[in-house]
């Protein structure tokens, strides 16, 4: 059983700001997330980016003219306004914001914005003094009162050489704001709406001294992909991660930690969950003593100092065996380098979790830190080997299985 993909369509209105040069990258990022994009290019926007560029990237005709005989013989501006799940005005110049606030509809963008019943998000971009001018602030206030979601500009250097608020956020941040919108929508209607899910991800770092630590090579990619896929299905997701170089998924509550003990505390203090997915590669042991200063070499013989290890708290085992408030479904992960299935089966029994997702992380596989994964799903009565695929696809498959399990429980 495969969960149906949610509808995610964006009508992008590109206004007349130098920041319009970032619109093609925004289109690319949205498409990479499976979002459908159609573009409307204002007269001002055409001074900075061409229709051909946006058409080549989106794979859709770019709309520029309210009075196009071809489009308007079928009332094209009405059809476009009905197609979108969200209208994204980006960049929104001071002029475009003023026109929106006053309901001016003598061009295609204005007519669409009056005709649409879809939510509207505006991303202002302009000179700092234009942004701070009372007229622009009044336009923003009026639009926000009407329900337009304003993604505020950030401070930074301007094309004009000045510095301050007015700079458009980076395309990746705008993409995240759009994804967060769709995930909020799924939280109301998605297959996992109302389901509270914990995901742990990444490694833990166990300090030896202020400079050195014990760790592993986990990148956190699989856990982050699972958190994203769960949010796409409408789940209320808490992602607890050790040190990684990844940006937190949009629309997901995100807590960071360094050590296994810190991760344990965050997990145990965060309330109850319907499902727990423990992908984190938590260090089994930590140094018994953390030196307050950097450990120095000892004498001319360069003798290594003794290192005593003590066990870390076992987050997966404790979640699995809680006497009260245990998640209905606890999923562990087993990263192995030999006898993958046998070791994973033994781990599932030992920890008391419901499922184990096992994989071979031997160096030759390229799994740890790589983009792909090849896993075995082990339950109490089944061993299912999956083909090698991207970590994003592994995440989607796992979430589909969780969705089926939840629907059967309900």
C-alpha angles and dihedrals in degrees: 000000000000123000113239115252112246120241109260116173128155127195103204117204110195113206132200104276130115085243087073087089087076093057095089091055090049090052090051093050094048092049090050087059092054094258118145112229132195121178135219114192118202122212089255092048090054089065090067107029132025128235089234092060094052092043092051092051099041096039088223133101113267115233120219111149130066090196098050107143092208097051099034097053082079095036090257096185091056092048091050092049090053095046098063127087087198134008111221116197103198124190097016108194122204088256093051092047090052092049091049092050092051097044095240110173108174093116133048096261093051093047092049093050091053094044099047125095091188122106114270126218120190126197109196120210125175146110114310094246092049089051093049095045112116091236092058092043089051090052090051092048092050093048094046089051088055091054100262110149107231115204099200122228121252131232118259146106116317130217086244091060097253125117131222144070114337101075114124115246115252117275091248090058092048090049089053091051090053092047090049088054092053092045091052087053091051090049086070101042109012126117090255097039110146093019115125112211133185119207123185119195146170131027129299123234116219110197123228092180136335090290109034135052143172114247145142136236099260111138097192092232096125094049093047090049090052092049090052093048091049091051090049087057091053101258122149098239131197112191116196112188140180121219111317137149094233128111114240115259116260116261094015126116105240130199124179131206140163111210134045091247091054091049090048091052093048092049096046094045096049099081130240129332135197092215133018121198109189107194095147116120093224115191110249092211140026133194111277089225130032110207115230092218134034110287109245131207113269115234130307093307089066091222114188113238116244115265120206119189129204128191122267122224112278105235097180094049094047093049090048097049102037110139092213130028096014113166111254090235124029118187121190131189127223119200106195138172099198140019087014100179097042093048092046093050090051091048092052090053093044096048097039096228124147101232134017123202106203131189141173109247097178110144094253092061095062089213100125105075093359132111098244135060139189114203144179118217110213123190132167092277108019145052114200122184115205125203121250111278141149117294088243090058092046087054092051091050092050091049091050089054091048090050092053091047092049093047091052091048092051 
